[in-house]
Amino acid sequence: MNKTGIAVLRDVIPASPVFTTRVAAIAAHVAPDVATRDLARLAALGILTRIAAGVWADVRHPDFSPYAVVPYLLNIRRSKMQGYVSLLSALNLRGMIQQIPRTIHVIVTEQRRSVRTPVGLYEFHQIDSALFGGFEPFGQLGNFDLATPAKALFDSLYLSTRRSRRFGHLPELELTRAFRRTEMTRWIRTIRHAPLRSAVAARWAQVEHIEHIPA
């Protein structure tokens, strides 16, 4: 096995099953172009998977998750874009819907195109910067940010009132014990545009009666 492969399997993957060419090059003490060539060879052998330009993963590793790819896709252009998993993806991970979405939904503050990778399709949904927040590290390694239960639902209701009307019809929803009504109310009050704030509040009122929600 080549020098890069040895370093990746020994030092890089145990720390994170998703990594960049730069990290592999540093670990192997080789130039980035050498690391790229070596990693491509490992991918050809089925040992690694090329996720996107400069991003690789051991998809068979027990700690691998398609969601862990999100931070790398956000930074793929070296723009250090911020984002977090939300909408149907977060509702499913939080146990609020049983349906597993075919797309991984990510909230961002800057518009960007969807990215299709060998491990899934990633869609990026732009939101007002004042409404960006309400997430926390998640996953076995805490390697991606996930919306809280209330914020995941808020984001869905918010986008359902926009022009595209995405997420207007949610799957059967269960408001879990981790859901906090006070957090939902706070996010609705944060909406600056009054008509939009009223529209989201009305959508929330339709959902709120499902069951008792702890404050």
Salt bridges, closest charged atoms under 4 A:
ASP11 OD2 - ARG10 NH2 2.96
ASP38 OD1 - ARG37 NE 3.55
ASP38 OD1 - ARG41 NH1 3.96
GLU123 OE1 - HIS105 ND1 3.80
GLU123 OE1 - HIS125 NE2 3.62
GLU123 OE1 - ARG166 NH2 3.17
ASP128 OD1 - ARG192 NH2 2.63
GLU136 OE2 - ARG94 NH2 2.90
ASP155 OD1 - LYS151 NZ 2.64
GLU208 OE2 - ARG181 NH1 3.41
